[in-house]
Amino acid sequence: MNKMRGKNRLSITAILIVQVTLGLCFAGSVLAQDQWRQLHDMPVGKWEAGTVVLDDKQYFFGGYTRGVKSSKRCDVYDPSDNSWTQIQNLPSAITHMNMVLDGRTVWFAGGFKDGYKGHTIAEVWSYDIDKDRYTAAPLLPETRGGGGLARVDRKLHYMGGVKADRDTDAEDHWVLDLDQWAMGSAQWETAAPLPAPRNQFSTVTFAGKIYVIGGQFHHDSRQIDQARVDIYDPKTDSWSRGPQLPKGHSHSEGGTFVSGGRIYMVGGHTTPDGGRKQIDADILALTPGDEWEVVGKLPMPLSSPAAAIIGGKLYVAGGSPNGRSVQGKMWVWDAPLSPERERK
């Protein structure tokens, strides 16, 4: 009898420990989400928008609006006074492109364009922030949507994406010399192809190398999220494998950026091992040479939001809660600390 009571006490104790542990884990998750503060809504809700940060302001270009319609509208958000200002519209209503900065000029290439056969386009544009003016640049060799654009020194790199059928993944990697373009003559040249061709991946430049993060195989037929990370070294024109994501991941192009010596990825689509594709609330971070870690949670799961760290705070705007409709809310949260800052 005493043995049975002893076993019962042990069982009850074990259950309580599990409940407390789960409760603490849950509380930690809720706490992270409760730390967000909601700001004024975007002038127009967007998802799949392109974004850059300059002068501590966040610029938003194109993207899907209500009804999954591509938009030409562009706006800039100033966190110093929580204000929005509309700027020059895009030359075309485009989604599925990422923007890169070259000084005070924004570059973008390819994408999906409503009303255009096959939707994928070869257009390349630069936007002068000070003059509020767009200039056409040499077309991509072929139409592409959902590929990655990056700048290393004075060269633009475009890789991957889907072809005109919106489903076949391309391995092509093209390079445009900006100095040659400034002198009046330039064309896209071929570089080492992207391993494991895919689309809707995140693209950043860090320490002189290009990181192609996650993405998906195919687009219209089915979407298979990938955890793969590839790193391109322009000095050797070669690719190597980077730290694998903790799960298959895509649709975070506008939510992936470099800050404080880390790469951040905010929201998107995810497919955990053995699980089903879903909208993600995780905020992931990578310190190069280390592994990816979850450093926070969004206030709600979002596909394709725009995100940036400005003045030590993480701003997140727009996105889709279900991959079909758009939301226009914007939030701010104290940015996750880098390991270096945590040690100080």
Buried (B, 14 or more C-beta within 10 A) or exposed (E): EEEEEEEEEEEEEEEEEEEEEEEEEEEEBEEBBEBBEEBEBBBBBBBBBBBBBBEEBBBBBBBBBEEBEBBBBBBBBBBEEEEBEEBBBBEBBBBBBBBBBBEEBBBBBBBBBBEBEBBBBBBBBBBBBEEEEBEEBBBBBBBBBBBBBBBBEEBBBBBBBBBBEBBBBBEBBBBBBBEBBEEEEBEBEEBBEBBBBBBBBBBBBBEEBBBBBBBBBBBEEEBBBBBBBBBBBBEEEEBEEBBEBBBBBBBBBBBBBBBBEBBBBBBBBBBBEEEEBBBBBBBBBBBBEEEBBBBBBBBBBBBBBBBBBBEEEBBBBBBBBEBEEBBBBBBBBEBBBBEEEEEE
